[in-house]
Amino acid sequence: MRIKVLGSGCANCKTTIKLFETALAERGLSAELEKVEDYPSIMRYGVMSTPAVVIDEVVVHSGSVPTKAMIMAWLEGESAKGCDTPSNSSACCSGGSCC
């Protein structure tokens, strides 16, 4: 699994990276975890709000720090194929507005 956290390096981006590190350690999983901070690379994903999370080159979240439950679900392979949750669901990508 390849995970990228897109953002400027702000506190929310750093928190998101830490959450992934913690979740991976708790699950005993390994993944390639990368911080992407340069704006041209971030813009290639079409992300307008950070932090954003990309799993295996699919944007699965943007605009806020994801919850631990969301991260655990992604690590278990749930909803890591993009936003397939109805847009009125709070579980959808950025808390209600689908990717």
N, C-alpha and C positions, 0 to 999 in steps of 0.2 A: 504494500500500500504506500502511495506517495501522497503526503499531505503538505500543502502550502498554506501559510497564513500570510495574507496580503495586507499591507498597511504601512504607514509611515514610521512605525517604531514607537507609536504613542503608548500610553499606559494600557489602553484596551487591547492593543495588538500584543503587547508583552504578556498580559493576562491570558489571552487566548493561547499563546504558545505554551505557557506554564500549565494551563488546563490540559492541553494535549499531552505534554510530557508526563503529568501526573496520571492521567487516564491510561496511557500506554504502559507505564510502570505498574499500575494496579492490576492491569489485565495480563501482564507479562508478555505483552506484544512488542514487536519491533516494527517500525515503519520509518520511511525516510521523511523527516520533518524539516521543512525549509521555511525560513522567513524571506519574504519578497518585499523589499522596501522601495525599489526604484519605480517611479511612476509610469514610465513607458511599459514595463512588464505588467504592472497592475492593470493598466488600461487595455492591454491585449485581451484580458478576460472580460472586459465590458463592465467592470465593477465601478460603481459610482460612490459607494459608501463602504468604509472600512471600520473595523477589521472584516476581512472576508476569508472564507475557508474554501480551498480547492482540494478535492480528493480525486486522485487519478485523473487530473485535468478537467474535472467537472466542478463548477462553482455550486456549492451546496448551501452556502450561507453568506450573507453580507449585512453590514450595517450595525452590528452589535456583537457583544461577547456572547458566544453560544453557551448554553447551559451544559452542565456536566452530563445530564441525561441525553442531550442531543449528541454530544461527543461520543458517549458510550454507544449510542445507537449506530452512529457512523462507523465506529470501530468494529462493530458486530456486523457491518454490511447492510444495515437498514438505511434506506433513503439516501444512499451515497451515489445515486445515479442522477442526481439533480432534484429539483423541487417537484415532487409528484403529489404533494399534499394540497388539498383544496385551499384556495387563497383566503378563505375565511377562518382558517385554522391558525392558532397561535404557534403551532409547531412548524409552520411553513417558514422557510428560509429566514427572512428578516422580520419575523414576528407578525405576519399577517399580509404582507404583500409578496406575492410569489416572484421568484427570480426572473 
